[in-house]
């Protein structure tokens, strides 16, 4: 268990100013709390109900699938007692049956089994189903007692070394519930997609922005129950459920799944008990995502980064740039989190890392070994340099890769040195679509292009104005295109071409908003850099 987490728990339950006798009792409460909150052994001692008579639909959060491999997939749902946020089922285990079929009518059952929903995981379940055929579409459903779930559709990856010739995926991020409706997902569900990649800010812990169309109706979550309620609120959105049921997802987190601008074990307000909050947030994230059990958190620690191969065509390196990063450079007095700086020596310190040493080494090793035609780095934010001051002077935002230029240089250097084929970087976070050339030296127009970046816009979260976008493009010539519409990007990979299409909503404030293709860009095999398609 993370020692700083234990210190934070002890500080919360047994502050130093307590008398010794009260501190001893508090330490005993800490031991009990750790035992009660442990998710290492989710099958608690309570009895398991194999039959349950639900008076309301328990699948109000829908179904989902994820972590696709050539021969396996993860199926997810969570039992909830209706549309009342904060309500819960009795403290007992409930058995569910799952079925995976080769046809939508479930006449050809490929696999079936049981899984137990436990109170310790908020009655969420994940069935990691193996023994499947590669590059195959399946349908799945759950049954608990008298209640059957909606049917979901999923798809396995192509087998290792397979000569698959097409992969079509969408990627998205930043869905602030209050600032708009999730109409983007209704349109995304109509696309012919093999995969969805979500790049962070699935929920927002905070209320901010203008022209809200709906409300969280609660303060910032800090406890496990509060984070569970926030996820339940978001996941009750019908359009989000529709997209989860339409294709498998790969997911990673950014900051708002916990708190704004956190870095490693530090919050922006330097909360001494932050790891207690991070532990609650990480558990709630795991409970609501179609993640493999390997990502089960241990207190405030979780293994999220992973590699997913889709035959010989594509490999996805899904990264975690929050949990292991160095604190942001040059913070404001008595604060953590981000700022915009003209520059400071700390920002360029080569010891600074966005990914942490272990993840950097893991990624480098994967780039050495990959045989894929296209290598996709799925990470949270804009990687291209973004100088925020016009003219000869420069300034940079410290929460993104600009706050970690030495780490960015190492990563781009690894892409060049390993000669990994056709590297593509996808990101989110900045609520605007940017198409960029990634270079070893962004200030040198003649520096060769190492990789192509598509940084996607937000599902709903408000972003920069057209005037700000134009100023950014003028100051940063390696950024080839910018667009401020809400929406998502679709990407089609073939052996010879990557085609990325920007899909922009007419108005995210309307639940029935239309959508259009704003622009499309192509990357040719063996030639980094996007060209307008």
C-alpha positions in Angstrom: 0.0 0.0 0.0 1.3 3.5 -0.9 2.9 4.9 2.3 1.8 8.5 1.6 -1.8 7.2 1.3 -1.6 5.6 4.7 -0.1 8.8 6.1 -3.0 10.8 4.6 -5.6 8.4 6.0 -4.0 8.5 9.4 -3.8 12.3 9.4 -7.5 12.4 8.5 -8.6 9.9 11.1 -6.0 10.7 13.8 -4.8 14.3 13.6 -1.6 14.9 15.8 -3.5 17.3 18.1 -5.6 14.4 19.5 -4.7 12.9 22.9 -2.8 9.7 22.7 -5.8 7.5 23.8 -8.0 9.0 21.0 -5.2 8.6 18.4 -4.9 4.9 19.3 -8.6 4.4 18.8 -8.3 6.3 15.5 -5.6 4.0 14.4 -7.9 1.1 15.0 -10.6 2.8 13.0 -8.1 3.2 10.2 -7.4 -0.5 10.2 -11.1 -1.2 10.0 -11.6 1.4 7.3 -8.9 -0.2 5.2 -10.5 -3.6 5.6 -13.9 -2.3 4.7 -12.7 -0.3 1.7 -10.4 -2.9 0.3 -11.1 -3.8 -3.3 -8.4 -6.4 -3.5 -10.8 -9.1 -2.4 -14.2 -7.9 -3.8 -16.1 -11.1 -2.9 -17.0 -10.1 0.5 -18.3 -12.5 3.2 -21.9 -11.5 2.6 -24.2 -14.1 0.9 -24.6 -14.2 -2.9 -28.1 -14.0 -4.3 -28.5 -16.1 -7.4 -32.0 -14.9 -8.0 -33.2 -11.3 -7.4 -36.6 -9.8 -8.1 -35.9 -6.2 -9.3 -38.9 -3.8 -9.0 -37.1 -1.3 -11.4 -34.7 -1.7 -14.3 -31.3 -2.3 -12.8 -29.4 -1.5 -16.0 -29.9 2.3 -16.0 -26.2 2.9 -16.7 -26.2 0.7 -19.8 -23.7 -1.9 -20.9 -20.2 -1.5 -22.3 -17.2 -3.4 -23.7 -13.5 -2.6 -23.9 -9.9 -3.7 -23.8 -10.2 -5.6 -27.1 -7.6 -8.3 -27.9 -7.5 -10.8 -30.7 -9.1 -13.5 -28.6 -10.7 -11.7 -25.7 -13.0 -8.8 -24.7 -14.1 -7.2 -21.4 -17.9 -6.8 -20.9 -19.2 -4.4 -18.3 -22.3 -3.3 -16.5 -23.3 -2.0 -13.1 -26.6 -2.8 -11.3 -28.3 0.3 -10.0 -31.8 0.4 -8.4 -33.4 3.0 -10.7 -32.9 6.6 -11.8 -32.3 7.9 -8.3 -28.7 9.2 -7.9 -27.4 8.2 -4.5 -29.6 5.1 -4.2 -27.9 1.7 -3.8 -28.7 -2.0 -3.7 -28.6 -4.0 -0.5 -25.2 -5.0 0.9 -25.2 -8.4 -0.7 -23.6 -10.1 -3.7 -25.7 -10.6 -6.7 -25.0 -13.2 -9.4 -25.3 -12.2 -13.1 -25.3 -14.4 -16.2 -23.6 -13.1 -19.3 -23.9 -14.3 -22.9 -21.8 -13.6 -26.0 -23.2 -14.5 -29.3 -22.0 -14.5 -32.9 -25.4 -13.1 -34.0 -27.7 -10.3 -32.8 -30.5 -12.8 -32.2 -28.4 -14.9 -29.8 -29.0 -18.1 -31.7 -25.3 -18.9 -32.0 -23.9 -18.5 -28.4 -20.1 -18.3 -28.5 -19.5 -18.1 -24.7 -21.6 -17.8 -21.6 -20.8 -17.6 -17.9 -21.6 -16.0 -14.5 -20.1 -13.1 -12.6 -20.8 -11.7 -9.2 -21.7 -8.1 -8.5 -20.4 -7.0 -5.1 -21.2 -4.1 -2.8 -17.4 -3.3 -2.6 -17.4 -2.5 -6.3 -20.8 -0.7 -6.3 -22.4 -3.8 -7.9 -20.3 -3.2 -11.1 -19.1 -6.3 -13.0 -16.7 -7.0 -15.7 -16.4 -10.4 -17.5 -13.1 -10.9 -19.3 -14.2 -13.3 -22.0 -11.5 -15.4 -23.7 -11.3 -18.0 -26.4 -12.8 -15.7 -29.0 -12.2 -15.5 -32.8 -10.0 -12.6 -33.9 -11.5 -9.7 -35.9 -15.0 -10.9 -35.2 -18.2 -8.9 -34.3 -20.1 -10.3 -31.3 -23.2 -9.3 -29.4 -23.6 -9.6 -25.6 -26.1 -9.2 -22.7 -26.4 -9.7 -19.0 -29.2 -11.2 -16.9 -29.7 -10.9 -13.2 -32.8 -12.4 -11.6 -35.8 -11.2 -13.5 -34.0 -8.4 -15.4 -32.2 -8.6 -18.7 -29.8 -5.9 -19.9 -29.8 -4.1 -23.3 -27.8 -5.8 -26.0 -24.4 -4.5 -26.8 -22.2 -5.0 -29.8 -18.4 -5.5 -29.7 -15.5 -6.6 -31.8 -12.2 -8.4 -31.2 -8.9 -7.2 -32.6 -7.2 -8.9 -35.6 -4.7 -11.6 -34.7 -1.0 -10.9 -34.3 0.7 -10.6 -37.7 -2.6 -10.8 -39.6 -2.7 -8.9 -42.9 -5.8 -6.9 -42.0 -6.3 -4.0 -44.3 -8.7 -1.6 -42.5 -9.4 -0.2 -39.0 -11.8 2.6 -38.3 -12.0 4.3 -34.9 -13.1 7.5 -33.3 -11.5 9.4 -30.4 -13.0 11.8 -28.0 -12.5 13.6 -24.7 -13.8 16.2 -22.3 -17.5 15.8 -21.7 -18.6 18.4 -19.2 -22.2 17.4 -18.4 -23.4 20.9 -17.6 -22.1 22.7 -20.7 -23.9 20.6 -23.3 -25.7 17.5 -24.4 -23.9 14.4 -25.6 -25.4 14.6 -29.1 -21.9 13.8 -30.5 -22.3 10.2 -29.4 -25.6 9.8 -31.2 -23.9 10.7 -34.4 -20.8 8.6 -33.5 -23.0 5.6 -33.0 -24.1 5.8 -36.7 -20.5 5.6 -37.9 -19.0 2.3 -39.1 -16.5 2.0 -36.2 -14.4 -0.8 -35.0 -13.2 1.0 -31.8 -13.6 4.2 -29.7 -10.6 5.7 -27.8 -11.5 8.0 -24.9 -8.7 10.3 -23.8 -9.7 11.7 -20.5 -12.2 13.9 -18.6 -15.0 11.4 -18.8 -16.6 13.2 -15.8 -15.9 16.7 -14.4 -15.6 17.1 -10.7 -16.2 20.8 -10.9 -18.9 23.1 -12.1 -17.6 25.8 -14.4 -18.3 27.5 -17.7 -21.2 29.4 -19.2 -24.7 28.8 -20.6 -25.3 25.5 -18.7 -28.0 23.3 -20.1 -28.2 20.9 -17.2 -26.7 20.7 -13.7 -24.6 18.4 -11.6 -26.9 19.3 -8.6 -24.1 18.4 -6.2 -20.8 19.9 -5.1 -17.3 18.5 -5.9 -17.0 14.8 -5.2 -14.4 13.8 -2.6 -15.6 10.5 -1.2 -16.1 7.2 -3.0 -19.9 7.5 -2.9 -19.8 11.0 -4.3 -17.6 10.0 -7.2 -19.9 7.0 -7.8 -22.9 9.4 -8.0 -21.1 11.6 -10.5 -20.4 8.7 -12.8 -24.0 7.5 -12.5 -25.2 10.9 -13.5 -23.1 11.0 -16.6 -23.6 7.4 -17.6 -27.4 7.8 -17.5 -27.1 9.9 -20.6 -28.8 7.9 -23.4 -26.5 9.0 -26.2 -23.4 8.0 -24.2 -25.0 4.6 -23.4 -25.8 4.2 -27.1 -22.1 4.6 -28.1 -20.8 2.3 -25.3 -23.2 -0.4 -26.6 -22.1 0.1 -30.2 -18.3 -0.6 -30.1 -15.5 -1.5 -27.7 -13.7 1.3 -26.0 -10.1 1.9 -25.0 -9.9 4.5 -22.1 -7.5 6.6 -20.2 -8.0 9.4 -17.7 -6.9 13.0 -17.4 -7.3 15.3 -14.4 -11.0 15.9 -14.0 -11.7 12.3 -13.1 -10.0 13.3 -9.8 -9.5 17.1 -9.6 -8.3 19.9 -11.9 -4.6 20.0 -12.7 -3.5 17.4 -10.2 0.0 16.0 -10.7 1.0 12.6 -9.3 0.2 12.9 -5.5 -0.3 16.6 -5.4 -3.5 18.6 -6.0 -3.6 22.2 -7.2 -4.6 23.4 -3.7 -1.9 21.3 -2.0 -4.5 19.2 -0.1 -2.5 17.1 2.4 -5.1 14.4 2.2 -5.2 14.3 -1.6 -4.2 10.7 -1.9 -7.3 9.7 0.0 -9.4 11.6 -2.6 -7.4 10.1 -5.5 -8.0 6.6 -4.1 -11.8 7.2 -4.1 -11.7 8.6 -7.6 -9.6 5.8 -9.0 -11.8 3.2 -7.6 -15.0 4.9 -9.0 -13.3 5.1 -12.4 -12.5 1.4 -12.4 -16.1 0.6 -11.3 -17.5 2.4 -14.3 -15.2 1.5 -17.1 -14.8 -1.7 -19.2 -11.3 -2.3 -17.9 -9.5 -5.5 -17.4 -9.1 -6.7 -13.8 -5.4 -5.9 -14.1 -6.4 -2.2 -13.7 -8.0 -2.9 -10.3 -6.7 -0.1 -8.1 -4.7 -0.6 -4.9 -5.7 2.4 -2.9 -4.5 5.4 -4.9 -2.4 3.4 -7.3 -3.6 1.8 -10.6 -2.0 0.3 -13.7 -3.8 1.9 -16.6 -1.2 2.2 -19.4 -1.2 -0.7 -21.9 -0.6 -1.7 -25.5 -3.3 -3.1 -27.8 -2.4 -4.6 -31.2 -4.8 -4.9 -34.2 -3.0 -7.4 -36.4 -0.2 -6.1 -38.5 -2.0 -2.8 -39.2 -2.0 -0.9 -35.9 -0.7 -0.8 -32.4 -2.2 1.5 -29.8 0.0 2.6 -26.8 -2.5 3.9 -24.3 -0.7 6.2 -21.9 -1.2 7.7 -18.4 0.3 11.2 -18.0 -1.3 12.1 -14.7 -0.4 9.4 -12.1 3.4 9.5 -12.5 4.2 12.9 -13.7 6.6 15.4 -12.1 4.7 18.4 -10.4 4.1 21.3 -12.8 7.0 23.7 -13.1 7.1 27.3 -11.7 3.8 27.2 -9.8 2.2 30.3 -8.3 3.1 30.9 -4.6 1.5 28.3 -2.3 -0.2 26.5 -5.1 0.2 23.5 -7.3 -1.3 23.0 -10.8 -0.7 25.0 -13.9 0.2 28.5 -14.9 1.5 30.2 -18.1 5.1 31.2 -17.8 7.5 33.2 -20.0 10.1 30.7 -18.9 12.0 29.4 -15.9 14.9 27.0 -15.5 12.7 24.4 -13.8 10.5 23.9 -16.9 13.5 22.6 -19.0 15.0 20.4 -16.3 15.8 17.1 -18.1 14.8 15.1 -14.9 11.2 16.2 -15.4 8.8 13.5 -16.8 5.1 13.4 -17.9 5.0 9.6 -17.9 7.4 8.6 -15.1 10.6 6.5 -15.7 8.9 3.1 -15.7 6.3 4.1 -18.3 8.9 5.9 -20.4 11.0 2.7 -20.5 7.9 0.6 -21.2 6.9 2.8 -24.2 10.5 2.8 -25.5 10.6 -1.0 -25.4 7.3 -1.2 -27.1 8.4 1.1 -29.9 11.5 -1.0 -30.4 9.5 -4.2 -30.7 6.4 -3.0 -32.7 5.9 -4.5 -36.2 2.6 -2.5 -36.9 2.2 -0.4 -40.0 0.7 2.4 -37.8 1.7 3.1 -34.2 -0.8 5.3 -32.3 0.1 7.0 -29.1 -3.2 7.6 -27.3 -2.5 10.2 -24.6 -4.3 13.0 -22.9 -3.2 16.4 -24.3 -1.6 18.5 -27.0 2.0 17.4 -27.7 3.0 20.1 -30.2 4.6 23.2 -28.8 2.1 26.0 -28.3 3.8 29.4 -27.9 1.1 31.6 -26.4 2.9 35.0 -26.9 3.0 36.7 -30.3 6.3 37.9 -31.6 9.8 37.0 -30.5 8.9 36.4 -26.9 7.5 33.0 -25.8 5.2 31.7 -23.1 4.0 28.2 -22.3 1.2 26.5 -20.3 2.8 24.2 -17.7 0.1 21.5 -17.4 0.6 20.2 -20.9 3.7 18.9 -22.7 5.0 22.4 -22.9 5.6 22.1 -19.2 7.8 19.1 -19.8 9.9 19.9 -22.9 12.7 17.6 -22.0 10.3 14.6 -21.6 8.7 15.5 -24.9 12.1 15.6 -26.6 12.9 12.2 -25.2 9.7 10.7 -26.5 10.1 12.2 -30.0 13.7 11.1 -29.9 12.6 7.6 -29.2 10.1 7.7 -32.1 13.0 8.7 -34.4 15.6 6.3 -33.0 13.4 3.2 -33.0 12.1 4.0 -36.5 8.6 2.8 -35.3 6.5 2.9 -38.5 4.1 5.8 -39.1 3.8 7.2 -35.5 0.5 9.0 -34.9 -0.2 10.9 -31.7 -3.8 11.5 -30.6 -4.8 13.7 -27.7 -7.6 15.8 -26.1 -7.8 18.1 -23.1 -7.5 21.5 -24.8 -11.1 21.7 -26.2 -10.0 22.4 -29.7 -8.9 20.4 -32.7 -5.3 20.8 -33.7 -3.5 19.1 -36.6 0.3 19.4 -36.1 3.7 18.3 -37.3 5.7 17.0 -34.3 9.4 18.0 -34.6 12.6 17.7 -32.6 12.9 21.5 -32.8 9.6 23.4 -33.1 11.4 26.7 -33.5 13.3 25.6 -36.6 11.1 25.5 -39.7 13.6 23.1 -41.3 13.5 20.6 -38.5 12.3 17.3 -39.9 8.8 16.0 -39.1 9.0 13.0 -36.8 5.3 12.2 -36.2 1.8 13.5 -37.0 -0.5 14.7 -34.3 -4.3 14.9 -34.2 -5.4 16.6 -31.0 -9.2 16.3 -30.7 -11.8 18.8 -29.6 -14.2 18.2 -26.7 -17.6 16.5 -26.6 -19.1 19.5 -24.8 -16.5 21.5 -22.8 -16.1 25.1 -24.0 -12.9 26.0 -25.7 -10.9 28.9 -27.3 -12.5 31.6 -29.5 -11.9 31.8 -33.3 -9.7 34.8 -32.6 -7.6 32.8 -30.2 -7.3 29.9 -32.6 -6.1 32.2 -35.4 -3.5 33.8 -33.2 -2.2 30.4 -32.2 -1.9 29.2 -35.8 -0.1 32.4 -36.7 2.5 32.0 -33.9 3.0 28.2 -34.3 3.5 27.3 -38.0 4.0 23.6 -37.2 0.3 23.6 -36.2 -1.4 23.1 -39.6 -5.0 23.5 -38.7 -7.2 24.5 -35.7 -11.0 24.2 -35.3 -13.2 25.1 -32.3 -16.3 23.1 -32.9 -17.4 20.5 -30.3 -17.4 16.9 -31.5 -14.9 14.2 -32.2 -12.5 12.8 -34.9 -12.8 9.6 -36.9 -9.7 7.9 -38.2 -9.5 5.3 -40.9 -6.3 3.3 -41.3 -5.3 1.3 -44.3 -2.0 -0.1 -45.4 -1.1 3.0 -47.3 -3.1 5.8 -45.8 -4.4 7.3 -42.6 -7.5 9.6 -43.1 -8.7 11.7 -40.1 -12.0 13.5 -40.3 -13.1 16.3 -37.9 -16.7 15.9 -37.0 -18.2 19.1 -35.6 -21.6 19.7 -33.9 -23.8 22.5 -35.1 -24.6 23.4 -31.4 -23.7 21.2 -28.4 -26.4 23.1 -26.4 -29.1 21.3 -28.4 -29.8 17.6 -27.6 -30.8 17.1 -31.2 -27.9 19.0 -32.8 -26.8 18.2 -36.3 -23.2 17.4 -37.2 -21.0 17.9 -40.3 -17.5 17.0 -41.5 -15.5 20.1 -40.9 -12.3 19.0 -42.6 -10.3 15.9 -43.4 -6.5 15.2 -43.4 -4.5 12.4 -44.8 -1.1 10.9 -43.8 0.6 8.7 -46.3 2.5 5.6 -45.3 6.1 6.4 -44.8 5.6 10.2 -45.0 4.9 11.9 -41.6 2.8 15.1 -41.6 -0.8 15.6 -42.5 -2.1 16.9 -45.8 -5.6 18.3 -46.3 -7.6 15.5 -47.9 
